[in-house]
Amino acid sequence: MHYRNGREAKNGDKIIQLGCNGQVSAIGVLYDAKPGNDYCNGYIAPIQNFGVTACMCDCLHVDDVAAMFAEKGLDKRPEGK
């Protein structure tokens, strides 16, 4: 199992899922993924922290993150195997 950028995927990883348009569609922890499949494999347990203070110097707008993905060519889903 590998992420879009080729990094090996493991259950318990904190992940960001990209939608069809390259936007962030989910953030959470990967679980119940089975080796040998990079498509429709596993689930994302959402991470929610209510009342977290936002330090703007440590934050990025989601559109800027999507643009960085596009610059690296990670905004397009790989072809099926």
C-alpha positions in Angstrom: 0.0 0.0 0.0 1.4 3.4 -1.0 0.3 7.0 -0.8 0.0 9.2 -3.9 3.6 10.3 -3.5 4.9 6.7 -3.2 5.4 6.6 0.5 4.5 3.3 2.1 1.1 3.4 3.8 0.5 1.9 7.3 -2.5 1.6 9.5 -2.2 4.2 12.3 -0.7 6.8 10.0 -2.2 10.3 10.2 -3.3 11.1 6.7 -4.9 13.7 4.4 -7.2 12.5 1.6 -7.5 14.5 -1.6 -10.7 14.8 -3.5 -11.1 14.6 -7.3 -10.3 18.3 -7.7 -7.1 18.1 -5.6 -8.8 19.7 -2.5 -8.4 18.2 0.9 -11.5 16.0 1.5 -10.6 14.3 4.8 -8.0 14.3 7.6 -7.6 11.5 10.1 -6.0 8.2 11.0 -5.8 5.3 8.5 -7.2 2.0 9.8 -8.3 -1.4 8.5 -6.3 -1.0 5.3 -5.2 -4.3 3.7 -1.8 -4.7 2.0 -1.8 -5.1 -1.8 -4.4 -2.5 -2.7 -4.0 1.3 -3.2 -7.7 1.9 -4.1 -10.8 2.0 -1.9 -8.8 0.3 0.9 -9.2 1.1 4.6 -11.0 3.8 6.5 -10.2 7.2 7.9 -11.0 7.9 11.5 -11.6 11.7 11.7 -9.4 13.7 14.1 -11.3 16.5 15.9 -9.9 18.9 18.5 -12.4 21.5 19.6 -11.2 24.8 21.0 -7.6 24.5 19.6 -5.9 27.9 19.5 -4.8 28.9 16.0 -1.4 30.4 15.6 -1.5 31.9 12.1 2.3 31.6 11.7 1.8 27.8 12.0 -1.3 27.5 9.7 -1.8 27.3 5.9 -5.1 27.8 4.0 -6.4 24.6 2.4 -6.3 26.2 -1.1 -2.6 27.0 -0.6 -2.0 23.3 0.4 -3.9 22.2 -2.7 -1.8 24.5 -4.9 1.4 23.0 -3.4 0.1 19.5 -4.2 -0.6 20.7 -7.8 3.0 22.1 -8.1 4.4 18.7 -7.2 2.0 16.9 -9.6 0.1 15.2 -6.7 -3.3 16.7 -7.5 -4.1 14.0 -10.0 -5.0 10.5 -9.1 -2.6 7.8 -10.4 -3.9 5.4 -13.1 -5.3 2.1 -11.9 -3.1 -1.0 -12.0 
